[in-house]
Amino acid sequence: IVEHPRVVILTSRAVKKAKMAKQVQVMALDIVKDPLPRGFDLVLVSNVLHGLGVRESRALLRSAYRCLNQGGRIILRDVLMNRAGTDPDWGALFSVALFLHTPNGRCYALDEVRGWLREAGFSGVKGPFRSSPLVFDPDFVLIAEKS
């Protein structure tokens, strides 16, 4: 698990509490500044893009592509909006909150994120899939491959 240096201790505690410390390595990285380690078959980017600006989001997806082995996959989970940024309703409200509380964050459009994945080199983008059966969960999942 790659976690921001300020919260890595909390993640490490949670992994230990779940008795998974032998199976799960937790490392501290600033995903905006530090390169991701290489040699992985799967990368999960969960609810990260909306806290970043466009430039940082695109750079993160390029970094995720480089850290994967050939044939590896990315699973991207986030609030994905329509092109106008008005649907889902909850996502539009969340995007306003992000505008107020992050330097550049917002909820991005589905086609925008798909384009960034393709730009980064990913192919076979599948989804969006609902991330949860809960009606109030605005998150969707995209899956793509490094080929």
DSSP file with accessible surface (Angstrom, degrees, kcal/mol):
  #  RESIDUE AA STRUCTURE BP1 BP2  ACC     N-H-->O    O-->H-N    N-H-->O    O-->H-N    TCO  KAPPA ALPHA  PHI   PSI    X-CA   Y-CA   Z-CA
    1    1 A I              0   0   94      0, 0.0    26,-3.1     0, 0.0     2,-0.6   0.000 360.0 360.0 360.0 129.0    0.0    0.0    0.0
    2    2 A V  E     +a   27   0A  52     24,-0.2     2,-0.3    26,-0.1    26,-0.2  -0.892 360.0 171.6 -99.1 124.6    1.3    3.4   -1.0
    3    3 A E  E     -a   28   0A  61     24,-2.6    26,-2.3    -2,-0.6     5,-0.1  -0.949  40.2 -92.4-133.7 151.8    0.2    6.1    1.5
    4    4 A H    >>  -     0   0   63     -2,-0.3     3,-1.9    24,-0.2     4,-1.2  -0.356  39.9-117.4 -61.8 141.5    1.0    9.7    2.0
    5    5 A P  T 34 S+     0   0   63      0, 0.0     4,-0.4     0, 0.0     3,-0.2   0.802 111.8  59.6 -53.6 -30.0    3.9   10.1    4.6
    6    6 A R  T 34 S+     0   0  214      1,-0.2     4,-0.1     2,-0.1    -2,-0.1   0.732 118.3  27.4 -72.2 -22.6    1.5   12.1    6.9
    7    7 A V  T X> S+     0   0   54     -3,-1.9     4,-1.6     2,-0.1     3,-0.8   0.383  87.2 103.0-120.4   4.6   -0.9    9.2    7.3
    8    8 A V  H 3X S+     0   0   28     -4,-1.2     4,-2.7     1,-0.3     5,-0.2   0.849  78.0  60.6 -59.8 -31.3    1.2    6.1    6.7
    9    9 A I  H 3> S+     0   0   93     -4,-0.4     4,-2.2     1,-0.2    -1,-0.3   0.892 103.4  50.4 -64.1 -37.6    1.3    5.4   10.4
   10   10 A L  H <> S+     0   0   99     -3,-0.8     4,-2.1     2,-0.2    -1,-0.2   0.916 111.7  47.2 -67.1 -41.4   -2.5    5.0   10.4
   11   11 A T  H  X S+     0   0   23     -4,-1.6     4,-2.5     2,-0.2    -2,-0.2   0.919 110.7  52.2 -65.9 -43.2   -2.5    2.6    7.5
   12   12 A S  H  X S+     0   0   29     -4,-2.7     4,-2.4     1,-0.2    -2,-0.2   0.913 109.7  49.5 -59.4 -42.4    0.3    0.6    9.1
   13   13 A R  H  X S+     0   0  154     -4,-2.2     4,-2.9     2,-0.2    -1,-0.2   0.912 110.2  50.4 -62.4 -43.3   -1.7    0.3   12.3
   14   14 A A  H  X S+     0   0   59     -4,-2.1     4,-1.9     2,-0.2    -2,-0.2   0.906 110.5  49.6 -63.9 -39.2   -4.8   -0.8   10.4
   15   15 A V  H  <>S+     0   0   16     -4,-2.5     5,-2.5     2,-0.2     6,-0.4   0.929 113.3  46.3 -65.8 -43.2   -2.7   -3.5    8.5
   16   16 A K  H ><5S+     0   0  141     -4,-2.4     3,-1.9     1,-0.2    -2,-0.2   0.921 110.5  52.8 -64.1 -43.4   -1.3   -4.8   11.8
   17   17 A K  H 3<5S+     0   0  182     -4,-2.9    -1,-0.2     1,-0.3    -2,-0.2   0.863 107.6  51.7 -61.3 -33.8   -4.7   -4.8   13.5
   18   18 A A  T 3<5S-     0   0   64     -4,-1.9    -1,-0.3    -5,-0.2    -2,-0.2   0.402 114.6-121.3 -81.7   2.0   -6.0   -6.8   10.6
   19   19 A K  T < 5S+     0   0  176     -3,-1.9    -3,-0.2    -5,-0.1    -2,-0.1   0.884  81.2 118.6  58.3  42.3   -3.1   -9.3   11.1
   20   20 A M    >>< +     0   0   79     -5,-2.5     4,-2.2    -6,-0.1     3,-1.1   0.247  26.9 112.8-117.6   9.1   -1.9   -8.7    7.5
   21   21 A A  T 34 S+     0   0   55     -6,-0.4    -5,-0.1     1,-0.3    -1,-0.1   0.792  78.5  51.0 -59.2 -29.8    1.5   -7.2    8.3
   22   22 A K  T 34 S+     0   0  205      1,-0.2    -1,-0.3    -3,-0.1    -2,-0.1   0.765 118.3  37.8 -77.5 -23.6    3.3  -10.3    6.8
   23   23 A Q  T <4 S+     0   0  132     -3,-1.1     2,-0.5     1,-0.2    -2,-0.2   0.668 113.4  56.6 -98.8 -21.1    1.2  -10.1    3.6
   24   24 A V     <  -     0   0   42     -4,-2.2     2,-0.5    -9,-0.1    -1,-0.2  -0.959  62.6-157.5-124.0 125.1    1.0   -6.4    3.0
   25   25 A Q        -     0   0  136     -2,-0.5     2,-0.5    -3,-0.1    -3,-0.1  -0.847   9.5-157.9 -97.8 133.2    3.8   -3.9    2.7
   26   26 A V        -     0   0   33     -2,-0.5     2,-0.4    -5,-0.1   -24,-0.2  -0.949  13.3-177.3-111.5 127.4    3.0   -0.2    3.5
   27   27 A M  E     -a    2   0A  44    -26,-3.1   -24,-2.6    -2,-0.5     2,-0.6  -0.965  24.0-127.8-128.6 146.5    5.2    2.4    2.1
   28   28 A A  E     +a    3   0A  49     -2,-0.4     2,-0.3   -26,-0.2   -24,-0.2  -0.815  42.4 148.5 -93.8 119.6    5.3    6.2    2.5
   29   29 A L        -     0   0   31    -26,-2.3     2,-0.9    -2,-0.6     3,-0.0  -0.991  48.1-130.9-144.8 147.9    5.3    8.2   -0.8
   30   30 A D    >>  -     0   0   30     -2,-0.3     4,-3.7   -26,-0.2     3,-0.9  -0.878  23.7-157.2 -94.6 104.6    4.0   11.5   -1.9
   31   31 A I  T 34 S+     0   0   47     -2,-0.9    -1,-0.1     1,-0.3     5,-0.1   0.669  89.2  54.3 -64.5 -14.1    2.3   10.3   -5.2
   32   32 A V  T 34 S+     0   0   73      1,-0.1    -1,-0.3     3,-0.1    -2,-0.0   0.833 124.7  21.5 -84.8 -31.7    2.5   13.8   -6.7
   33   33 A K  T <4 S+     0   0  165     -3,-0.9    -2,-0.2     2,-0.1    -1,-0.1   0.759 113.8  66.3-105.9 -33.5    6.3   14.1   -6.1
   34   34 A D  S  < S-     0   0   61     -4,-3.7     2,-0.1     1,-0.0    -5,-0.0  -0.752  79.8-117.7 -98.8 141.5    7.7   10.6   -5.8
   35   35 A P        -     0   0  103      0, 0.0    -5,-0.1     0, 0.0    -3,-0.1  -0.444  33.7-113.8 -71.3 146.6    7.9    8.0   -8.5
   36   36 A L        -     0   0   25     -5,-0.1    -7,-0.0    -2,-0.1    -5,-0.0  -0.542  35.8-102.1 -75.5 147.7    5.9    4.8   -7.8
   37   37 A P        -     0   0   43      0, 0.0     2,-0.2     0, 0.0     3,-0.2  -0.280  41.8-125.2 -65.0 159.2    7.9    1.6   -7.4
   38   38 A R  S    S+     0   0  172      1,-0.1    30,-0.2    -3,-0.1    29,-0.2  -0.607  72.0  60.9-106.8 164.9    8.0   -0.7  -10.4
   39   39 A G        +     0   0   44     28,-1.0     2,-0.3    27,-0.3    29,-0.2   0.743  64.4 138.2  98.9  29.0    7.1   -4.4  -11.0
   40   40 A F  E     -b   68   0B  89     27,-2.2    29,-3.5    -3,-0.2    -1,-0.3  -0.743  44.9-156.1-109.6 153.9    3.5   -4.7  -10.2
   41   41 A D  E    S+     0   0B 114     -2,-0.3    32,-2.3     1,-0.3     2,-0.3   0.617  83.5  29.5 -95.7 -17.9    0.6   -6.6  -11.8
   42   42 A L  E     -b   73   0B  95     30,-0.2     2,-0.4     2,-0.0    -1,-0.3  -0.996  57.4-170.4-147.8 137.7   -2.1   -4.4  -10.4
   43   43 A V  E     -b   74   0B  20     30,-2.0    32,-2.9    -2,-0.3     2,-0.6  -0.999   8.9-160.2-126.3 129.3   -2.5   -0.8   -9.3
   44   44 A L  E     -b   75   0B 109     -2,-0.4     2,-0.7    30,-0.2    32,-0.2  -0.958   6.0-174.5-108.3 119.9   -5.6    0.5   -7.4
   45   45 A V  E     -b   76   0B   9     30,-2.8    32,-2.8    -2,-0.6     2,-0.6  -0.927  15.2-176.7-112.7 100.3   -6.1    4.2   -7.5
   46   46 A S  E     -b   77   0B  48     -2,-0.7    32,-0.2    30,-0.2    30,-0.1  -0.900  60.4 -27.1-112.6 115.3   -9.0    4.7   -5.2
   47   47 A N  S    S+     0   0   51     30,-3.5    -1,-0.2    -2,-0.6    31,-0.2   0.889 101.8 113.3  51.7  50.3  -10.6    8.2   -4.7
   48   48 A V    >   +     0   0   41     29,-0.4     3,-1.8    -3,-0.2     4,-0.4   0.728  56.6  64.6-112.5 -43.9   -7.4   10.0   -5.4
   49   49 A L  G >  S+     0   0    2      1,-0.3     3,-2.2    28,-0.2    57,-0.3   0.860  93.3  62.0 -57.4 -39.9   -7.9   12.0   -8.6
   50   50 A H  G 3  S+     0   0   24      1,-0.3    56,-0.6    55,-0.1    -1,-0.3   0.723 102.0  53.5 -64.2 -17.1  -10.6   14.3   -7.3
   51   51 A G  G <  S+     0   0   31     -3,-1.8    53,-0.3    54,-0.2    54,-0.3   0.502 105.2  67.9 -90.6  -4.3   -8.1   15.7   -4.8
   52   52 A L  S <  S-     0   0   25     -3,-2.2    54,-0.4    -4,-0.4     2,-0.1  -0.757  82.7-112.4-113.5 161.3   -5.6   16.5   -7.5
   53   53 A G     >  -     0   0    4     -2,-0.3     4,-2.6    52,-0.1     5,-0.2  -0.274  41.3 -96.1 -79.9 174.6   -5.5   19.0  -10.3
   54   54 A V  H  > S+     0   0   50     50,-0.2     4,-2.6     1,-0.2     5,-0.3   0.935 123.7  49.1 -59.3 -49.3   -5.6   17.9  -14.0
   55   55 A R  H  > S+     0   0  184      1,-0.2     4,-2.2     2,-0.2    -1,-0.2   0.933 114.2  45.2 -59.2 -45.8   -1.8   18.0  -14.4
   56   56 A E  H  > S+     0   0   35      2,-0.2     4,-2.4     1,-0.2    -1,-0.2   0.886 112.4  51.8 -67.4 -38.5   -1.2   16.0  -11.3
   57   57 A S  H  X S+     0   0    0     -4,-2.6     4,-2.1     2,-0.2    -2,-0.2   0.936 111.3  46.5 -64.0 -45.6   -3.9   13.5  -12.2
   58   58 A R  H  X S+     0   0   88     -4,-2.6     4,-2.0     1,-0.2    -2,-0.2   0.908 112.9  50.1 -63.7 -41.0   -2.5   12.9  -15.6
   59   59 A A  H  X S+     0   0   38     -4,-2.2     4,-2.5    -5,-0.3    -1,-0.2   0.896 108.4  53.1 -65.1 -39.4    1.0   12.5  -14.2
   60   60 A L  H  X S+     0   0    9     -4,-2.4     4,-2.7     1,-0.2    -1,-0.2   0.920 108.4  49.6 -62.6 -42.2   -0.2   10.0  -11.6
   61   61 A L  H  X S+     0   0    0     -4,-2.1     4,-2.1     2,-0.2    -1,-0.2   0.893 110.7  49.8 -67.3 -35.9   -1.8    7.9  -14.3
   62   62 A R  H  X S+     0   0   95     -4,-2.0     4,-2.2     2,-0.2    -1,-0.2   0.918 111.9  48.8 -64.9 -41.1    1.5    8.0  -16.4
   63   63 A S  H  X S+     0   0   11     -4,-2.5     4,-1.7     1,-0.2    -2,-0.2   0.902 109.4  52.0 -64.9 -40.5    3.4    6.9  -13.2
   64   64 A A  H  X S+     0   0    0     -4,-2.7     4,-0.8     2,-0.2    -1,-0.2   0.909 108.3  52.0 -62.5 -39.2    0.9    4.1  -12.6
   65   65 A Y  H >< S+     0   0   49     -4,-2.1     3,-1.0     1,-0.2    -2,-0.2   0.943 109.5  49.0 -62.2 -45.5    1.4    2.9  -16.2
   66   66 A R  H 3< S+     0   0  109     -4,-2.2   -27,-0.3     1,-0.2    -1,-0.2   0.816 106.6  56.1 -65.6 -29.8    5.2    2.9  -15.7
   67   67 A C  H 3< S+     0   0    5     -4,-1.7   -27,-2.2   -29,-0.2   -28,-1.0   0.669  93.6  90.1 -80.1 -11.6    5.1    0.9  -12.4
   68   68 A L  E << S-b   40   0B   4     -3,-1.0   -27,-0.2    -4,-0.8     2,-0.1  -0.568  75.8-124.0 -87.9 146.6    3.1   -1.9  -14.0
   69   69 A N  E >   -     0   0B  63    -29,-3.5     3,-2.5    -2,-0.2    77,-0.2  -0.404  52.7 -74.6 -70.9 160.3    4.5   -5.1  -15.6
   70   70 A Q  E 3  S+     0   0B 131      1,-0.3    77,-0.2    -2,-0.1    -1,-0.2  -0.348 127.0  21.9 -56.1 133.0    3.4   -5.7  -19.2
   71   71 A G  E 3  S+     0   0B  37     75,-3.1    -1,-0.3     1,-0.3    76,-0.1   0.402  95.2 139.3  84.9  -4.2   -0.2   -7.0  -19.1
   72   72 A G  E <   -     0   0B   1     -3,-2.5    74,-3.1    74,-0.2     2,-0.3  -0.223  41.3-137.7 -69.0 164.2   -0.7   -5.3  -15.7
   73   73 A R  E     -bC  42 145B 112    -32,-2.3   -30,-2.0    72,-0.2     2,-0.4  -0.915   7.8-145.7-127.7 153.7   -4.0   -3.5  -14.9
   74   74 A I  E     -bC  43 144B   1     70,-2.4    70,-2.0    -2,-0.3     2,-0.5  -0.935   7.1-160.9-113.0 136.8   -5.1   -0.4  -13.2
   75   75 A I  E     -bC  44 143B  47    -32,-2.9   -30,-2.8    -2,-0.4     2,-0.5  -0.992  13.5-168.2-113.6 118.1   -8.4   -0.2  -11.3
   76   76 A L  E     -bC  45 142B   0     66,-3.1    66,-2.6    -2,-0.5     2,-0.5  -0.951   5.9-176.1-113.8 121.8   -9.4    3.4  -10.9
   77   77 A R  E     +bC  46 141B  67    -32,-2.8   -30,-3.5    -2,-0.5   -29,-0.4  -0.978  26.4 117.6-119.5 126.9  -12.2    4.3   -8.5
   78   78 A D  E     - C   0 140B   4     62,-2.1    62,-3.0    -2,-0.5     2,-0.6  -0.974  69.6 -71.4-168.6 174.1  -13.5    7.8   -8.2
   79   79 A V  E     - C   0 139B   2     -2,-0.3    29,-0.6    60,-0.3     2,-0.5  -0.743  51.5-165.5 -77.8 117.4  -16.5   10.1   -8.6
   80   80 A L  E     -e  108   0C   9     58,-0.7    29,-0.2    -2,-0.6     2,-0.1  -0.955   5.0-161.9-115.2 124.5  -17.0   10.3  -12.4
   81   81 A M  E     -e  109   0C   6     27,-2.6    29,-2.8    -2,-0.5    30,-0.3  -0.469  23.8 -99.2-100.2 167.8  -19.2   13.0  -13.7
   82   82 A N    >   -     0   0   61      5,-2.3     3,-1.5    27,-0.2    -1,-0.1  -0.312  51.7 -94.6 -74.0 169.7  -21.0   13.7  -17.0
   83   83 A R  T 3  S+     0   0  155      1,-0.3    26,-0.1     2,-0.1    -1,-0.1   0.870 126.4  53.9 -59.1 -36.1  -19.2   16.2  -19.3
   84   84 A A  T 3  S-     0   0   79      1,-0.1    -1,-0.3     3,-0.0    25,-0.0   0.673 106.9-127.0 -74.4 -13.5  -21.2   19.2  -18.0
   85   85 A G  S <  S+     0   0   34     -3,-1.5    -2,-0.1     2,-0.2    10,-0.1   0.713  82.7 105.5  75.6  21.5  -20.2   18.3  -14.4
   86   86 A T        +     0   0   82      1,-0.2     6,-0.2     6,-0.0     7,-0.1   0.508  54.3  97.9-110.3  -9.8  -23.8   18.3  -13.2
   87   87 A D        +     0   0   89      1,-0.1    -5,-2.3    -5,-0.1    -2,-0.2  -0.999  69.3  38.4-138.7 130.6  -24.5   14.6  -12.8
   88   88 A P  S  > S-     0   0   30      0, 0.0     4,-1.9     0, 0.0     3,-0.2   0.469  81.8-143.5 -75.2 153.4  -24.5   12.8  -10.4
   89   89 A D  H  > S+     0   0  121      1,-0.2     4,-2.1     2,-0.2     5,-0.2   0.894  99.1  51.5 -53.5 -48.4  -26.0   15.5   -8.2
   90   90 A W  H  > S+     0   0  130      1,-0.2     4,-2.6     2,-0.2    -1,-0.2   0.896 107.9  53.5 -60.1 -39.1  -23.9   14.5   -5.1
   91   91 A G  H  > S+     0   0    0      1,-0.2     4,-2.5     2,-0.2    -1,-0.2   0.875 105.6  53.1 -63.3 -37.4  -20.8   14.6   -7.2
   92   92 A A  H  X S+     0   0   26     -4,-1.9     4,-1.6     2,-0.2    -1,-0.2   0.926 111.6  45.5 -64.0 -43.1  -21.6   18.1   -8.3
   93   93 A L  H  X S+     0   0  127     -4,-2.1     4,-1.9     1,-0.2    -2,-0.2   0.908 112.7  50.9 -65.2 -41.7  -21.9   19.2   -4.7
   94   94 A F  H  X S+     0   0   51     -4,-2.6     4,-2.6     1,-0.2    -2,-0.2   0.899 105.6  56.5 -62.4 -39.2  -18.8   17.3   -3.8
   95   95 A S  H  X S+     0   0   25     -4,-2.5     4,-2.2     1,-0.2    -1,-0.2   0.890 105.1  51.6 -61.6 -38.2  -16.9   19.1   -6.6
   96   96 A V  H  X S+     0   0   87     -4,-1.6     4,-1.7     2,-0.2    -1,-0.2   0.932 109.7  49.8 -63.7 -43.4  -17.9   22.5   -5.1
   97   97 A A  H  X S+     0   0   39     -4,-1.9     4,-1.7     1,-0.2    -2,-0.2   0.909 109.9  51.0 -61.6 -40.6  -16.5   21.4   -1.7
   98   98 A L  H  X S+     0   0   14     -4,-2.6     4,-1.9     1,-0.2     7,-0.4   0.894 105.5  56.2 -63.5 -38.9  -13.3   20.2   -3.4
   99   99 A F  H  < S+     0   0  161     -4,-2.2    -1,-0.2     1,-0.2    -2,-0.2   0.887 113.1  42.0 -58.5 -37.1  -13.0   23.6   -5.1
  100  100 A L  H  < S+     0   0  119     -4,-1.7    -1,-0.2     1,-0.2    -2,-0.2   0.769 124.0  34.0 -81.2 -26.9  -13.2   25.3   -1.7
  101  101 A H  H  < S+     0   0  154     -4,-1.7    -2,-0.2    -5,-0.1    -1,-0.2   0.399 110.5  54.9-117.3   0.8  -10.9   22.9    0.2
  102  102 A T  S  < S-     0   0   34     -4,-1.9   -50,-0.1     3,-0.2   -51,-0.0  -0.952  77.5-121.8-130.4 155.7   -8.2   21.7   -2.2
  103  103 A P  S    S-     0   0  119      0, 0.0    -1,-0.1     0, 0.0   -51,-0.1   0.904 103.3 -10.2 -62.2 -39.6   -5.8   23.7   -4.4
  104  104 A N  S    S+     0   0   95    -53,-0.3   -50,-0.2   -51,-0.1   -52,-0.2   0.298  96.0 133.2-141.9   5.2   -7.0   22.2   -7.7
  105  105 A G        +     0   0    3     -7,-0.4     2,-0.3   -54,-0.3   -54,-0.2  -0.263  16.1 141.2 -71.8 153.7   -9.3   19.3   -7.0
  106  106 A R        -     0   0   90    -56,-0.6     2,-0.5   -54,-0.4   -54,-0.2  -0.935  55.8 -84.6-170.6 168.2  -12.7   18.6   -8.5
  107  107 A C        -     0   0    5     -2,-0.3     2,-0.2   -16,-0.2   -27,-0.1  -0.748  49.9-141.6 -84.8 131.3  -14.7   15.7   -9.8
  108  108 A Y  E     -e   80   0C   4    -29,-0.6   -27,-2.6    -2,-0.5     2,-0.1  -0.592  15.2-102.7 -99.0 155.5  -13.7   14.8  -13.3
  109  109 A A  E  >  -e   81   0C   4    -29,-0.2     4,-2.3    -2,-0.2     5,-0.2  -0.436  27.4-122.0 -73.9 146.4  -15.8   13.8  -16.3
  110  110 A L  H  > S+     0   0   38    -29,-2.8     4,-2.6     1,-0.2     5,-0.2   0.921 113.2  47.6 -53.1 -49.3  -15.9   10.1  -17.3
  111  111 A D  H  > S+     0   0   75    -30,-0.3     4,-2.0     1,-0.2    -1,-0.2   0.845 108.9  56.0 -67.9 -28.9  -14.7   10.8  -20.8
  112  112 A E  H  > S+     0   0   28      2,-0.2     4,-2.0     1,-0.2    -1,-0.2   0.957 110.6  43.3 -63.4 -49.7  -11.9   13.1  -19.5
  113  113 A V  H  X S+     0   0    1     -4,-2.3     4,-2.3     1,-0.2    -2,-0.2   0.901 111.5  54.3 -67.1 -40.4  -10.5   10.3  -17.2
  114  114 A R  H  X S+     0   0   67     -4,-2.6     4,-2.2    -5,-0.2    -1,-0.2   0.921 108.5  50.5 -57.6 -42.9  -10.8    7.7  -20.0
  115  115 A G  H  X S+     0   0   19     -4,-2.0     4,-2.8     1,-0.2    -2,-0.2   0.902 108.2  51.5 -61.7 -41.6   -8.8   10.0  -22.2
  116  116 A W  H  X S+     0   0   17     -4,-2.0     4,-2.0     2,-0.2    -1,-0.2   0.894 108.2  52.3 -63.8 -39.0   -6.1   10.4  -19.6
  117  117 A L  H  X>S+     0   0    1     -4,-2.3     5,-2.2     2,-0.2     4,-0.6   0.935 112.0  45.3 -62.2 -45.1   -5.9    6.6  -19.3
  118  118 A R  H ><5S+     0   0  144     -4,-2.2     3,-1.2     1,-0.2    -2,-0.2   0.919 111.2  53.1 -64.8 -42.2   -5.4    6.3  -23.0
  119  119 A E  H 3<5S+     0   0  111     -4,-2.8    -1,-0.2     1,-0.3    -2,-0.2   0.860 105.2  55.4 -58.0 -38.0   -2.8    9.1  -23.0
  120  120 A A  H 3<5S-     0   0   12     -4,-2.0    -1,-0.3    -5,-0.2    -2,-0.2   0.655 128.3 -99.2 -71.5 -15.0   -0.9    7.3  -20.3
  121  121 A G  T <<5S+     0   0   32     -3,-1.2    26,-0.5    -4,-0.6    -3,-0.2   0.359  75.8 139.7 114.7  -5.8   -0.7    4.3  -22.6
  122  122 A F  E   < -D  146   0B   6     -5,-2.2    -1,-0.3    -6,-0.2     2,-0.3  -0.382  29.4-168.1 -71.5 151.1   -3.5    2.1  -21.2
  123  123 A S  E     +D  145   0B  44     22,-2.7    22,-2.6     1,-0.2    -1,-0.0  -0.846  57.0  37.9-131.4 170.2   -5.8    0.2  -23.5
  124  124 A G  E    S-     0   0B  54     -2,-0.3     2,-0.2     1,-0.2    -1,-0.2   0.882  70.3-164.5  58.1  43.2   -9.0   -1.7  -23.3
  125  125 A V  E     -     0   0B  32     -3,-0.2     2,-0.4    19,-0.1    19,-0.2  -0.440   7.6-167.0 -64.2 121.9  -10.6    0.7  -20.8
  126  126 A K  E     -D  143   0B 115     17,-3.5    17,-2.3    -2,-0.2     3,-0.2  -0.893  26.4 -17.4-113.4 147.6  -13.6   -1.0  -19.4
  127  127 A G  E     -     0   0B  21     -2,-0.4    15,-0.2     1,-0.3     2,-0.1  -0.636  28.9-131.6 113.7-179.6  -16.4    0.5  -17.3
  128  128 A P  E     +     0   0B  52      0, 0.0     2,-0.4     0, 0.0    -1,-0.3   0.273  50.4 175.8 -85.3 144.2  -17.8    2.5  -15.7
  129  129 A F  E     -D  141   0B  99     12,-2.2    12,-2.8    -3,-0.2     2,-0.1  -0.922  37.4-106.8-112.1 143.7  -18.9   -0.1  -13.1
  130  130 A R  E     -D  140   0B 117     -2,-0.4    10,-0.2    10,-0.2     9,-0.0  -0.463  22.0-148.7 -66.0 139.3  -20.7    0.9  -10.0
  131  131 A S  S    S+     0   0   34      8,-1.7    -1,-0.1     1,-0.2     9,-0.1   0.605  77.1  14.6 -86.5 -10.2  -18.4    0.6   -7.0
  132  132 A S        -     0   0   23      7,-0.3    -1,-0.2     5,-0.2     5,-0.1  -0.989  67.1-124.9-158.9 152.1  -21.1   -0.3   -4.6
  133  133 A P  S    S+     0   0  131      0, 0.0     2,-0.3     0, 0.0    -1,-0.0   0.589  79.0 111.0 -77.3  -7.2  -24.8   -1.4   -4.7
  134  134 A L    >   -     0   0   86      1,-0.2     3,-1.6     2,-0.1    -2,-0.1  -0.514  66.5-143.7 -72.2 128.0  -25.6    1.6   -2.4
  135  135 A V  T 3  S+     0   0  143     -2,-0.3    -1,-0.2     1,-0.3    -3,-0.0   0.824  98.1  54.1 -62.4 -31.0  -27.7    4.2   -4.3
  136  136 A F  T 3  S+     0   0  153      2,-0.0    -1,-0.3   -46,-0.0    -2,-0.1   0.485  81.9 102.2 -85.9  -1.2  -26.0    7.1   -2.6
  137  137 A D    <   -     0   0   20     -3,-1.6    -5,-0.2     1,-0.1    -6,-0.2  -0.737  50.4-172.7 -84.0 112.4  -22.5    6.0   -3.5
  138  138 A P        +     0   0   15      0, 0.0   -58,-0.7     0, 0.0     2,-0.2   0.452  45.1 115.0 -85.7   1.5  -21.4    8.2   -6.4
  139  139 A D  E     -C   79   0B  12    -60,-0.2    -8,-1.7   -62,-0.1    -7,-0.3  -0.458  42.4-171.5 -79.4 145.6  -18.2    6.3   -7.2
  140  140 A F  E     -CD  78 130B  44    -62,-3.0   -62,-2.1   -10,-0.2     2,-0.4  -0.873  14.2-133.7-127.2 162.4  -17.5    4.4  -10.4
  141  141 A V  E     -CD  77 129B  22    -12,-2.8   -12,-2.2    -2,-0.3     2,-0.4  -0.952  13.7-170.8-121.5 137.0  -14.7    2.0  -11.4
  142  142 A L  E     -C   76   0B   1    -66,-2.6   -66,-3.1    -2,-0.4     2,-0.4  -0.958   6.9-162.0-118.9 144.0  -12.7    1.9  -14.6
  143  143 A I  E     +CD  75 126B  47    -17,-2.3   -17,-3.5    -2,-0.4     2,-0.3  -0.994  15.1 168.3-127.6 133.1  -10.3   -0.9  -15.4
  144  144 A A  E     -C   74   0B   2    -70,-2.0   -70,-2.4    -2,-0.4     2,-0.3  -0.937  21.2-131.6-141.7 165.6   -7.6   -0.7  -18.1
  145  145 A E  E     -CD  73 123B  60    -22,-2.6   -22,-2.7    -2,-0.3     2,-0.8  -0.883  11.7-132.6-124.6 146.8   -4.5   -2.7  -19.2
  146  146 A K  E       D   0 122B  27    -74,-3.1   -75,-3.1    -2,-0.3   -74,-0.2  -0.877 360.0 360.0 -92.7 109.5   -0.9   -2.0  -19.9
  147  147 A S              0   0   75     -2,-0.8   -75,-0.0   -26,-0.5   -77,-0.0  -0.664 360.0 360.0-117.4 360.0   -0.4   -3.9  -23.2
